[in-house]
Amino acid sequence: MKKIRLLIVDDDDDYMILMRDILEESGLSFEIDEVNTSQAALESLKRSKYDCVVIDYLIPGISGLEVMKMARGLEMQTPFIIFSGFGDAELAEELIKQGAADFISKDELNLDVLQYKINAVISEELSDEVQLAEVQIKNITIGELMSSPQSRTNFQSFV
């Protein structure tokens, strides 16, 4: 099975680690790179080819939207899923108009949403063997996992 090459960009290390852990425990096969600034994201995009970028809207340096626009200026067509803890329907609509493949609010993000949206934006580029149809998904938000004092030790019970 082909691994899905994914770049995660977030300045919150705990959140980024949790997203990686969730994706690694999912039924899909990922190869994940993580960075925490817009500059590091641009450097990674220049060095490597990704199937998808999952990027925070508000990161140090320039916004996730600006990183996407700069990547487009370099003729990179990698789909970007932008997420934010401060987003709403208006922001989502504007980001998609600007070229984002999708938007996820951190408050509403759960395992099935994350996996579904990644699968949806890459499904045309990858073979059927990595499609989501056969993946078992848990319905718990990342916020719920992060707010639990035992979230890291009890992580395995959620996935």
Secondary structure, DSSP 4 states (H G I P E B T S, - for coil): -PPEEEEEE-S-HHHHHHHHHHHHHSSS-EEEEEESSHHHHHHHHHHS--SEEEEESS-SSS-HHHHHHHHHHTT----EEEEETT--HHHHHHHHHTT-SEEEETTT-BHHHHHHHHHHHHTTTS-GGG-GGG------BHHHHHHSTTTTTTHHHH-
